[in-house]
Amino acid sequence: MKYNEYNDLLKKYRKGIEDMESFYWLIAVAVLLIIEITTLGLTTIWFAGGALVAFVASIMGVNYLVQFILFVVVSVILLCFTRPIAVRYFNNHRARTNYESIIGMTAKVTSTIDNFNQTGSANVNGQEWTARAEREDDIIEPGTQVKIVAIKGVKLIVVR
């Protein structure tokens, strides 16, 4: 094989790889969109936008390094600037679950809350819950009204 023939073959090989770059970006767009459609979590759509911009740059013959930089920059910009707006408008109908809805409410202590002895319970909305004090050294007597500040596992975390 002569040098010119080898050089021509190498050029064809490089051209084939360059043509495939656009295809890879298009595959990335499709995969990211499929993931977004199946999860509906507003997570991969931003990266699909970046991959789409890189795909267009690839078609225009831009260097692969520039394509990758465009992908990263556009993805980060979309993620940082449009995600908060999208979350506000698309995720505002989320219903709080039963346990989330009682955080911030008041409860009545029904048995002494003592974290050291791992005892205590409180009644909220007619339901009996195991309760623990937020501060480890607090002992809260029965009949005391407490505020629910968190839930860890199946235990209310309360403060006076």
C-alpha positions in Angstrom: 0.0 0.0 0.0 1.4 3.4 -1.0 1.6 6.3 1.3 -1.1 8.2 -0.6 -3.5 5.3 -0.5 -2.9 4.9 3.2 -3.4 8.6 3.7 -6.7 8.5 1.8 -7.9 5.5 3.8 -7.1 7.4 7.0 -9.0 10.4 5.9 -12.0 8.3 5.1 -11.8 6.7 8.5 -11.6 10.1 10.2 -14.5 11.4 8.2 -16.6 8.3 9.2 -15.8 9.0 12.9 -16.7 12.7 12.5 -20.0 11.7 10.9 -20.7 9.4 13.9 -20.2 12.3 16.4 -23.6 13.7 15.3 -25.2 10.4 15.6 -23.9 9.9 19.2 -25.3 13.3 20.3 -28.6 12.4 18.7 -28.6 9.1 20.6 -27.8 11.0 23.8 -30.8 13.3 23.2 -33.1 10.4 22.6 -31.9 8.4 25.7 -32.2 11.5 28.0 -35.7 12.3 26.7 -36.8 8.7 27.2 -35.4 8.8 30.8 -37.2 12.1 31.4 -40.5 10.7 30.0 -40.4 7.6 32.2 -39.4 9.3 35.4 -41.1 12.7 35.1 -38.6 14.1 37.6 -37.4 17.1 35.7 -33.8 15.8 35.9 -32.5 14.8 32.5 -34.4 17.2 30.3 -31.8 19.9 30.9 -29.0 17.6 29.7 -31.1 16.6 26.6 -31.1 20.4 25.8 -27.3 20.5 26.1 -27.0 17.4 23.9 -29.3 18.9 21.3 -27.1 22.0 21.1 -24.0 19.8 20.8 -25.7 17.8 18.1 -26.4 21.0 16.1 -22.8 22.1 16.6 -21.6 18.7 15.4 -23.7 19.0 12.2 -22.1 22.4 11.6 -18.6 20.8 11.8 -17.5 22.2 15.1 -14.6 20.5 16.9 -15.5 17.7 19.4 -14.0 19.6 22.4 -16.2 22.6 21.6 -19.2 20.3 21.3 -18.5 18.8 24.7 -18.0 22.3 26.2 -21.3 23.5 24.7 -23.0 20.4 26.1 -21.8 21.1 29.6 -22.4 24.9 29.6 -25.9 24.7 28.0 -26.9 21.9 30.4 -25.7 23.8 33.5 -27.4 27.0 32.3 -30.6 25.2 31.7 -30.4 23.4 35.0 -29.6 26.5 37.1 -31.9 29.0 35.5 -35.0 27.2 34.2 -35.3 24.3 36.6 -36.5 26.4 39.5 -39.2 28.0 37.3 -40.3 24.6 35.9 -40.5 23.1 39.4 -42.6 25.9 40.6 -45.1 25.6 37.8 -45.1 21.8 37.2 -44.7 20.4 40.7 -47.1 22.6 42.7 -49.9 20.1 43.0 -48.0 17.7 45.2 -50.1 16.6 48.1 -48.5 16.3 51.4 -48.7 12.8 52.9 -50.3 12.1 56.2 -47.1 12.2 58.2 -45.8 15.4 56.5 -49.1 17.2 57.3 -48.6 16.9 61.1 -45.2 18.6 61.2 -45.7 21.9 62.9 -48.9 20.8 64.7 -49.3 20.5 68.5 -49.7 17.2 70.3 -50.5 16.2 73.8 -48.0 14.1 75.7 -49.7 10.9 77.0 -46.7 9.3 78.7 -43.4 10.8 79.9 -41.0 11.5 77.1 -37.5 10.6 78.2 -34.9 10.0 75.5 -32.4 8.3 77.8 -35.0 5.6 78.8 -36.5 5.6 75.3 -40.0 6.2 76.6 -42.7 8.6 75.6 -45.8 9.0 73.5 -48.0 11.7 72.3 -51.5 12.0 70.8 -52.1 14.1 67.7 -55.3 14.1 65.7 -56.6 11.2 67.8 -53.6 9.0 66.9 -51.1 7.7 69.4 -47.5 8.2 68.3 -44.2 7.2 69.9 -42.5 10.5 70.8 -39.0 11.7 71.6 -37.7 15.2 72.6 -35.6 17.2 70.2 -33.1 17.9 73.0 -31.6 14.8 74.5 -31.8 16.0 78.1 -35.4 17.1 78.0 -38.0 15.2 80.0 -41.6 16.1 79.2 -44.4 15.1 81.5 -47.8 13.8 80.5 -50.4 16.4 79.7 -47.9 18.9 78.3 -48.6 20.4 74.9 -45.7 20.0 72.5 -44.9 21.1 68.9 -44.0 18.5 66.4 -40.8 19.5 64.6 -39.9 16.4 62.7 -40.6 12.7 62.2 -37.8 10.1 62.3 -39.0 6.7 61.3 -42.2 6.2 63.3 -41.3 8.6 66.1 -42.4 12.2 66.5 -39.7 14.6 67.4 -41.2 17.3 69.7 -40.3 20.5 71.6 -42.2 22.1 74.4 
